[in-house]
Amino acid sequence: MKINPTIKTILDHKSIRKYTEENPSDEIVESIVKAGQQAPFAYQCYSLLLSRNRKRNPWNAPLLFTICIDLHKFERIMAKRQWKLIINDLALLLLGIQDASLMAENMVVAGRSLGLGSCFLGSAIWRAEKIAEEYKLPKRVFPLVQLVMGYPAENPPTRPRYPLEFTLFEEEYPKFEKETISRAMHQMDSGYLAQNYYRKLKAKIPLDGTRKETFTYDDYSWTEHISRKLGQWDPDPNNLLEQLTKRGFDLTRNRLKNPEDSE
């Protein structure tokens, strides 16, 4: 494969959870945010929140960005143009996820190119209302993901990824052979085991229900870890629907049938 400085920066990515005492300058922050804004977008349905409070930020990071899906701003623009919102909230939410995610990844790459490390926090969607209270967010702004940043005080190895045969499908989606699945699982699991990743973190997820524990840290790795998350956690969508509703999103409303509810 071809390598250049940009690709090398991307391929060298690793999550950082330990940071030095050095604080990124305003100029660095501006560069990261402007790089984020330059990502491709549908509607720029995003906003950024920033905390520089190390005592509050995870791992005492100097920067904590919260990337939000933001329809409030655009609805203000539409009001000035004397338009009412008709497009449904589900479509808006998916478009906003695209916009916010692309921005967030640009910020990660820009930060790394400037010597900063970072780590995404995916739990923001379950804490949306709490984050909204902290930052005094208006309705129609939904925290999608948080991103801590700072100068790294650690240098962990890059983490494994699936092989290309399990990721890139040309012309049509394949019917996976058992051997293909096994190779993909082996690449992920052996890579994490070689780094003692879960043993170091003491991160084995307990089993719920009647399943008997058969794994030790000698063979507990990524595919079992992710399977336990997806096979045990959060079966009820109402938890997230409630967060969205509190933030002013109604994923089932048809605004043409309920014109009085249009924004």
Beta strands, then each sheet from edge to edge (+ up, - down):
strand 1: 46-51
strand 2: 63-70
strand 3: 117-121
strand 4: 141-150
sheet 1: 1+ 2- 4+ 3-
end
